[in-house]
Amino acid sequence: MNTTAQDLKTWLTDRIAFYLEVPADTISPDVKLVEYGLESVYALALCGDVEDEFGIEVEPTLAWDHPTVDALAQLLEERLAGAPAA
């Protein structure tokens, strides 16, 4: 799978916007998701979405350990490339 960082950011932004019921263009990649009001139930759902979409296992604390779209995309890019997770 050849997924770019921009592809990951777009996918993550779309999923988060879906959960928050806001337009994707209102989600900034460097703002903490908790500042948008992302609740824990949606953070866990995002973990499941990541696992389903990319076929990698992630910790249930993913959105708290990597609290922005930029941080999440960087982690996923590393994981997808086979680099050890931070």
PAZAPA-4460 file (N, C-alpha, C; in steps of 0.05 Angstrom, whole numbers, plus 32768, in hexadecimal, padded with zeros to 4 digits):
% residues 86
    n_x    n_y    n_z   ca_x   ca_y   ca_z    c_x    c_y    c_z   seq   type   mol
   8011   7FE8   8000   8000   8000   8000   8012   8019   8000     1      M     A
   800D   802B   7FED   801D   8043   7FEB   800C   805B   7FF2     2      N     A
   8009   8060   800B   7FF9   8076   8015   800A   808D   801E     3      T     A
   8006   80A4   8013   8016   80BC   801A   800C   80C8   8033     4      T     A
   801D   80DA   803F   8015   80E8   8057   7FFC   80F9   8051     5      A     A
   7FFB   8105   8039   7FE3   8115   8033   7FCA   8104   8031     6      Q     A
   7FCD   80EC   8025   7FB6   80D9   8024   7FAC   80D3   8040     7      D     A
   7FBF   80CE   8052   7FB8   80C7   806E   7FAA   80DF   807B     8      L     A
   7FB5   80F7   8077   7FA9   810F   8084   7F8C   8113   8079     9      K     A
   7F89   810F   805F   7F6E   8113   8054   7F5B   80FE   805F    10      T     A
   7F63   80E5   8060   7F52   80D0   806A   7F4B   80D5   8087    11      W     A
   7F5F   80DC   8098   7F5A   80E1   80B4   7F48   80F9   80B8    12      L     A
   7F4D   810E   80A9   7F3C   8126   80AB   7F1F   8120   80A4    13      T     A
   7F1B   8110   808F   7F00   8109   8087   7EF2   80F8   809D    14      D     A
   7F00   80E5   80A8   7EF4   80D5   80BD   7EED   80E5   80D6    15      R     A
   7F00   80F7   80DE   7EFB   8107   80F6   7EE4   811A   80F1    16      I     A
   7EE3   8126   80DA   7ECD   8139   80D3   7EB3   812A   80D4    17      A     A
   7EB3   8111   80CA   7E9B   8101   80CB   7E91   80FD   80E8    18      F     A
   7EA3   80F6   80FA   7E9C   80F1   8116   7E92   810B   8123    19      Y     A
   7E9F   8121   811C   7E98   813B   8129   7E80   8148   811B    20      L     A
   7E78   813D   8104   7E62   8149   80F4   7E68   8166   80EC    21      E     A
   7E81   816A   80E2   7E89   8184   80D8   7E96   8181   80BD    22      V     A
   7E98   8196   80AD   7EA6   8194   8093   7EC3   818E   8098    23      P     A
   7ECF   817D   8086   7EEB   8175   8089   7EFD   818D   8088    24      A     A
   7EF6   81A2   8079   7F08   81B9   8077   7F09   81CA   8090    25      D     A
   7EF9   81C2   80A5   7EFB   81D1   80BE   7F0E   81C3   80D2    26      T     A
   7F19   81AD   80CA   7F2C   819E   80DB   7F48   81A6   80D3    27      I     A
   7F57   81B2   80E5   7F72   81B9   80E0   7F85   81A2   80E9    28      S     A
   7F99   819B   80D8   7FAA   8184   80DF   7FBB   8188   80F7    29      P     A
   7FBE   81A0   8101   7FD0   81A5   8118   7FC1   81AC   8132    30      D     A
   7FA7   81AA   8132   7F97   81B0   814A   7F90   8195   8157    31      V     A
   7F93   8195   8172   7F8D   817C   8181   7F6F   8175   817D    32      K     A
   7F6B   815B   8178   7F50   8151   8173   7F3D   8157   818A    33      L     A
   7F48   8156   81A2   7F37   815B   81BA   7F2C   8178   81B9    34      V     A
   7F3B   818A   81AD   7F31   81A6   81AB   7F18   81A8   8199    35      E     A
   7F15   8195   8187   7EFD   8194   8176   7EE6   8185   8184    36      Y     A
   7EEC   8179   819B   7ED7   816B   81A9   7ED5   814D   81A2    37      G     A
   7EEB   8142   8197   7EEA   8125   8190   7EE8   8115   81AA    38      L     A
   7ED2   8107   81AD   7ECD   80F7   81C5   7EDB   80DC   81C3    39      E     A
   7EDE   80D0   81DA   7EED   80B7   81DB   7EE0   80A1   81CB    40      S     A
   7EC6   80A0   81C9   7EB8   808B   81B9   7EC0   808E   819B    41      V     A
   7EC3   80A7   8192   7ECB   80AB   8176   7EE9   80A6   8172    42      Y     A
   7EF9   80AC   8187   7F15   80A6   8185   7F19   8088   8183    43      A     A
   7F0A   8078   8191   7F0B   805B   818F   7F01   8051   8174    44      L     A
   7EEC   805E   816A   7EE2   8057   814F   7EF6   805D   813A    45      A     A
   7F05   8073   813D   7F1A   807A   812A   7F30   8064   812A    46      L     A
   7F36   8059   8141   7F49   8043   8142   7F40   802C   8131    47      C     A
   7F27   8025   8134   7F1B   800F   8124   7F1C   8015   8107    48      G     A
   7F16   802E   8100   7F17   8036   80E4   7F33   8033   80D8    49      D     A
   7F47   803C   80E8   7F63   803A   80DF   7F6A   801D   80DB    50      V     A
   7F63   800C   80EE   7F69   7FEF   80EB   7F5C   7FE3   80D3    51      E     A
   7F43   7FEA   80CE   7F34   7FDF   80B7   7F3F   7FE9   809D    52      D     A
   7F45   8003   809C   7F4D   8010   8083   7F6A   8008   807B    53      E     A
   7F7C   8007   808F   7F98   8003   8088   7FA4   7FE8   8091    54      F     A
   7F94   7FD8   809F   7F9D   7FBD   80A6   7FB3   7FBD   80BA    55      G     A
   7FB4   7FD2   80CB   7FC9   7FD2   80E0   7FBB   7FD5   80FB    56      I     A
   7FC7   7FC9   8110   7FBB   7FCB   812A   7FC6   7FE4   8138    57      E     A
   7FB4   7FF3   8145   7FBC   800B   8154   7FB1   8009   8170    58      V     A
   7FBE   8018   8182   7FB5   8019   819E   7F9B   8029   81A0    59      E     A
   7F8A   8022   81B3   7F71   8030   81B7   7F76   804E   81C0    60      P     A
   7F8E   8054   81C8   7F94   806F   81D0   7FA0   8080   81B9    61      T     A
   7F9E   8075   81A1   7FA9   8082   8189   7FA4   80A0   8188    62      L     A
   7F8C   80A8   818A   7F85   80C5   8187   7F8F   80D6   819E    63      A     A
   7F94   80CA   81B5   7F9E   80D9   81CC   7FBC   80DA   81CB    64      W     A
   7FC9   80C5   81C2   7FE6   80C4   81C0   7FF0   80D5   81A9    65      D     A
   7FE0   80D7   8194   7FE7   80E6   817C   7FD0   80F9   8176    66      H     A
   7FCE   8110   8184   7FB6   811F   8187   7FAE   8131   816F    67      P     A
   7FBD   8132   815A   7FB6   8142   8143   7FB6   8131   812A    68      T     A
   7FA9   813B   8115   7FA9   812D   80FB   7FC6   812A   80F1    69      V     A
   7FD6   813E   80F4   7FF2   813C   80EC   8001   8126   80FA    70      D     A
   7FFD   8124   8115   800A   8110   8125   8000   80F4   811E    71      A     A
   7FE6   80F1   811A   7FDA   80D8   8112   7FE5   80CF   80F7    72      L     A
   7FE5   80E1   80E4   7FEE   80DB   80C9   800C   80D2   80C9    73      A     A
   801C   80DF   80D9   8038   80D8   80DB   803C   80BC   80E6    74      Q     A
   802D   80B6   80FB   802E   809B   8107   8026   8086   80F3    75      L     A
   800F   808B   80E6   8005   8077   80D2   8018   8074   80BB    76      L     A
   8024   808A   80B2   8037   8088   809C   804F   8076   80A4    77      E     A
   8059   807A   80BC   806F   8069   80C7   8066   804C   80C9    78      E     A
   804F   8048   80D4   8045   802C   80D7   8041   801E   80BD    79      R     A
   8036   802D   80AA   8031   8021   808F   804B   801C   8080    80      L     A
   8060   802B   8086   807A   8028   807A   808A   8012   8087    81      A     A
   807F   8008   809E   808D   7FF2   80AC   80A0   7FFC   80C1    82      G     A
   80A1   8017   80C6   80B3   8021   80DB   80A6   801C   80F6    83      A     A
   80B7   8019   810A   80AD   8015   8125   809C   802D   812E    84      P     A
   8087   8027   813C   8075   803D   8146   8083   804B   815D    85      A     A
   807E   8065   815E   808A   8076   8174   807B   8072   818D    86      A     A
***
